[in-house]
């Protein structure tokens, strides 16, 4: 073979490191896991975080931008009335002025807004709101009702919707009486996070005005006292806390405090930092029993038993004042007894605070916090106070109906309050029919005659209904009513049915 080199055996190449393989496998798994986590956070976690985001900056009043294409003007008399305007986005706004809410006739212009009147507060869940302009001040609350995606109401011959306590845009609409008649549990007097905001450019105020839930998701009802902007929205706990701080930085009223603090607590917020402000509730106004009651619950939340007991005494005192001297009642009689109806709805007692039940869809749970239940027990419930109140109220209202010198308006109120108490029997209904027959010949305004006609229909009194309708038609033809009409001299006596 000579010098031929000996052939070396060929070596098999070594496989790649198993460690490197595992490294890439784990890296891929981590990337996939991170991608899934990011996707889930975007879909769920981001939304949850957004729910508790506060306002984007400091809330400040800014100039109202009015939509001149969506505005209405009306002159309201002391008899009250209603008007509506529909914004470009389809939100319907209705102002309801009850009888005797005004001392003098007032002209009010209601205009839809095209932008928010509060810097750093985006468009609300129910639009940008409306601006109420005019020289007016209500001595008793009027109501602003806000309904997204709602058509203009159907108006009858009287240029209003058919009269009814729960009929929005009718002259008889009253959300407080409506809630009581339908026995909507009071539940702290709010729907958590569902607010109506009042903005005053003159006083630079941004305040939550008291709301009145009537059990409808697409409806916001709020108190109105002064000119300014009013809009509806849904807020979270963080925003509620910011609104409380904003409220205490400037001017406010007791009813703004109870409304705002109740929303904060109902959404799971902590009220202890406001305990010194809540202590002052013991010296606050007693005109509105709903707000007095809300103040009692809030005092109970912060364990201020002194203020709690004082507010409970004030609540009872409101009804005592109504019973002992009817003329001193600040609100229409049916409202007082509608509120009692809401308080007396049977409810399940719970030993947990409300925050444990707050739901993301802004609805109040069936179970109640023990704070509310205690207040209910102290003001009525199954207590002797409730029984005594109902018995004495029943007698007082019957005395009004049987009083020959009582005005028809007072008799109508007494009959409606008796209905709220649930104490009417067949003999009472006959008595009411007799009163209707006499009073429907004397109704002096459209609101009074519409109410009289509604009562006549409910009690089946066709003669009284015909009389009320006759007067309604006469008022419409004359363009005035008996309260505004100048009496004719003796030469025309008998030709003016208002005399």
Rosetta blueprint (number, residue, H / E / L):
1 X L
2 X L
3 X L
4 X L
5 X L
6 X L
7 X L
8 X L
9 X L
10 X L
11 X L
12 X L
13 X L
14 X L
15 X L
16 X L
17 X L
18 X H
19 X H
20 X H
21 X H
22 X H
23 X H
24 X H
25 X H
26 X H
27 X H
28 X H
29 X H
30 X H
31 X H
32 X H
33 X H
34 X H
35 X H
36 X H
37 X H
38 X H
39 X H
40 X H
41 X H
42 X H
43 X H
44 X H
45 X H
46 X H
47 X H
48 X H
49 X H
50 X H
51 X H
52 X L
53 X L
54 X L
55 X L
56 X L
57 X L
58 X L
59 X L
60 X E
61 X E
62 X L
63 X L
64 X L
65 X L
66 X E
67 X E
68 X E
69 X E
70 X E
71 X E
72 X E
73 X E
74 X E
75 X E
76 X E
77 X L
78 X L
79 X L
80 X L
81 X E
82 X E
83 X E
84 X E
85 X E
86 X E
87 X L
88 X L
89 X L
90 X L
91 X L
92 X E
93 X E
94 X E
95 X E
96 X E
97 X E
98 X L
99 X L
100 X L
101 X L
102 X L
103 X L
104 X L
105 X L
106 X E
107 X E
108 X E
109 X E
110 X E
111 X E
112 X E
113 X E
114 X L
115 X L
116 X L
117 X L
118 X E
119 X E
120 X L
121 X L
122 X L
123 X L
124 X E
125 X L
126 X L
127 X E
128 X L
129 X L
130 X E
131 X E
132 X E
133 X E
134 X E
135 X E
136 X E
137 X E
138 X E
139 X E
140 X E
141 X E
142 X E
143 X E
144 X E
145 X E
146 X E
147 X E
148 X L
149 X L
150 X L
151 X L
152 X L
153 X L
154 X L
155 X L
156 X L
157 X L
158 X L
159 X L
160 X L
161 X E
162 X L
163 X L
164 X L
165 X L
166 X L
167 X L
168 X L
169 X L
170 X E
171 X L
172 X L
173 X L
174 X L
175 X H
176 X H
177 X H
178 X H
179 X H
180 X H
181 X H
182 X L
183 X L
184 X L
185 X L
186 X L
187 X H
188 X H
189 X H
190 X L
191 X L
192 X L
193 X L
194 X E
195 X E
196 X E
197 X E
198 X E
199 X E
200 X E
201 X L
202 X L
203 X L
204 X L
205 X E
206 X E
207 X E
208 X E
209 X E
210 X L
211 X E
212 X L
213 X L
214 X L
215 X L
216 X L
217 X L
218 X L
219 X L
220 X E
221 X E
222 X E
223 X E
224 X E
225 X E
226 X E
227 X E
228 X E
229 X E
230 X E
231 X E
232 X E
233 X E
234 X E
235 X L
236 X L
237 X H
238 X H
239 X H
240 X H
241 X H
242 X H
243 X H
244 X H
245 X H
246 X H
247 X H
248 X H
249 X H
250 X L
251 X L
252 X L
253 X L
254 X H
255 X H
256 X H
257 X H
258 X H
259 X H
260 X H
261 X H
262 X H
263 X H
264 X H
265 X H
266 X H
267 X L
268 X L
269 X L
270 X L
271 X L
272 X H
273 X H
274 X H
275 X H
276 X H
277 X H
278 X H
279 X H
280 X H
281 X H
282 X H
283 X H
284 X L
285 X L
286 X L
287 X L
288 X L
289 X H
290 X H
291 X H
292 X H
293 X H
294 X H
295 X H
296 X H
297 X H
298 X H
299 X H
300 X H
301 X H
302 X L
303 X L
304 X L
305 X H
306 X H
307 X H
308 X H
309 X H
310 X H
311 X H
312 X H
313 X H
314 X H
315 X H
316 X H
317 X H
318 X H
319 X H
320 X H
321 X H
322 X H
323 X H
324 X H
325 X L
326 X H
327 X H
328 X H
329 X L
330 X L
331 X L
332 X L
333 X H
334 X H
335 X H
336 X H
337 X H
338 X H
339 X H
340 X H
341 X H
342 X H
343 X H
344 X L
345 X L
346 X L
347 X L
348 X L
349 X L
350 X L
351 X L
352 X L
353 X L
354 X H
355 X H
356 X H
357 X L
358 X L
359 X L
360 X L
361 X L
362 X L
363 X L
364 X L
365 X L
366 X L
367 X L
368 X L
369 X L
370 X H
371 X H
372 X H
373 X H
374 X H
375 X H
376 X H
377 X H
378 X H
379 X H
380 X L
381 X L
382 X L
383 X L
384 X H
385 X H
386 X H
387 X H
388 X H
389 X H
390 X H
391 X H
392 X H
393 X H
394 X H
395 X H
396 X H
397 X H
398 X H
399 X H
400 X H
401 X H
402 X H
403 X L
404 X L
405 X L
406 X L
407 X L
408 X H
409 X H
410 X H
411 X H
412 X H
413 X H
414 X H
415 X H
416 X H
417 X H
418 X H
419 X H
420 X H
421 X H
422 X L
423 X L
424 X L
425 X L
426 X H
427 X H
428 X H
429 X H
430 X H
431 X H
432 X H
433 X H
434 X H
435 X H
436 X H
437 X H
438 X H
439 X H
440 X L
441 X L
442 X L
443 X L
444 X L
445 X L
446 X H
447 X H
448 X H
449 X H
450 X H
451 X H
452 X H
453 X H
454 X H
455 X H
456 X H
457 X H
458 X H
459 X L
460 X L
461 X L
462 X H
463 X H
464 X H
465 X H
466 X H
467 X H
468 X H
469 X H
470 X H
471 X H
472 X H
473 X H
474 X H
475 X H
476 X H
477 X H
478 X H
479 X L
480 X L
481 X L
482 X L
483 X L
484 X L
485 X L
486 X L
487 X L
488 X L
489 X L
490 X H
491 X H
492 X H
493 X L
494 X L
495 X L
496 X L
497 X L
498 X L
499 X L
